[in-house]
Amino acid sequence: MELNLVKNILKLEKEINFRYNSNRLNFYNKKKVHKKQMAFHKCKKRNRWVFGGNRSGKTECGAVEVVYLACGKHPYQKNKVTEGWVVSLSRQVQRDVAQRKVLQYLPLSCIEKIVMVSGEKNSAENGVIDFILVRSSQGGLSRIGFKSCDQGRDKFQGASLDYVWFDEEPPFDIYMECKMRVLDRCGQIFGTMTPLKGLTWVYNTIYLNENNDGEVWCETMEWADNPYLSKKEIDSMTKSMSADEIESRRYGKFMQVGGMVYNEFDENVHVIEPFDVPKDWQDTISIDPGLHNPLSAHFYAEDYDGNVYVVAEHYEAEKTVEEHSSKIKAIAKSLDWKTDKQGRLYALIDSAAKQKTLSSEKNVVDLFYDNGIIVNPLVDKDLFSGISKVKTFLKSADGRSRLFIFKNCVNLIREIKGYWWGNGDNPIKKDDHALDELRYYIMSKSPKKEIEVKNEIQRDKEKMIKKLKYQNRFL
């Protein structure tokens, strides 16, 4: 009887393993949920990227997205028969990484045909696949094509596609060619990569989103985000790496010699959804003036615990003070921002605004005053003290964050992410207009005094001292 029980258990285990391996998609993010993978799948943007460390789960979500689209079973998009490409750096990397992951999640019952470049189709995982025809739940056959960057740009021309998945960072010319492939179908690009090459085009175009493209979305993944990695394993891998390797291979961060100035900044912590700020929290506006360069202005609020909120921004170049003032006042009106009895706004501004220009008889301070904004140029511009204080607002000694930025302040967020140390312990002087006026504001904040909590004995002592002083006042 015991022998039969063992045989039945082994048979059951074999059946469970078969069902799991033949339709792994059904088990994806079910028992344990990788929240950032799910955020990627739910995102409706047409240019989505995940920057993740090794083994963070980034490639997994790219492969599953391809399978969802090919099978017509995407839980968060309108489904249809699709044609797309999986793009790897080389044929070998295709075989060992992206292709293997796609085959793991593609249900056997959905595979109509596999066409090989090399190897046997009955052992496709060990060869190089050209394309797979997939039975879509929408009726008809979807097509998953496989490409490699070492084929050159010419091999990426001519097709019309619904999606392209980049597994790791492609050359810029291939990225642009693939964007053309999805243009006429209003298709999508998505990429999963570990940023090991430094500050390349991906850093500027995707991570910083320097063009403010509304269709660009990105997320970073690290080992702790992957629910299938144990803390013991994470600690072991971390100890074997250098500090720079940890930043890129664990946290999926872009690295440059000198490092990021505000490395405490974490979009998942410091960037928040806008909300209606109570009138009592409204504090002031801070301005970094510019004529040919952008003028940056942000609206700042502070709650009763000393937390700072950046709630709105005006960021524009090649405009007059009158034009800037008009737009700042329009934002203030939309926020019901506080004014004085004459309806004037108050703001901090760079002390350079006191200087007159050859083109005007008045300085910038006077020009703002004429346009209903009273600006205070007496700001503390000390660079290193300002950076240090901003850092403490991003993350204090006890790990608390006190600076929160509404997600609509895209230029401030972009500048923080792109602010790097250069040579000689100085930040690189580039795209720091919003960061300058952020420093002016933060430097204007006095530390909150802790309220001393007194016990009963201390209170009795103070009462006795006051009583004695009163009794002796005529002596």
Buried (B, 14 or more C-beta within 10 A) or exposed (E): EEEEEEEEEEEEEEEEEEEEEEBBBEEBBEEEEBEBBBBBBEBEBBBBBBBBBBBBBBBBBBBBBBBBBBBBBBEEBEBBBBBBBBBBBEBEBBBEBBBBBBBBBBBEEBBEEBBBBEBEEEEBEEBBBEBBBBBBEBEEBBBBBBBBBBEEEEBBEEBEBBBBBBBBBBBEEBBBBBBBBBEEBEBBBBBBBBBBBEBBBBBBBBBBBBEEEEEBBBBBBBBEBBBEBEEEEBEEBEEEEEEEBBBBBBBBBBBBEBEBBBBBBBBEEBBBEEEEBEEEBBBBBBBBBBBEEBBBBBBBBBBEEEBBBBBBBBBBEEBEBEEBBBBBBEBBEEBEBEBEEEEBBBBBBBBEBBEEEEEEEEBBBBBBBEBBBBBBBEBBEEEEEBBEBBBBBBBEEEEEBBBBBBEBBBBBBBBBBBBBBBEEEEBBEEBBBBBBBBBBBBBBBEEEEEEEEEEEEEEEEEEEEEEEEEEEEEE
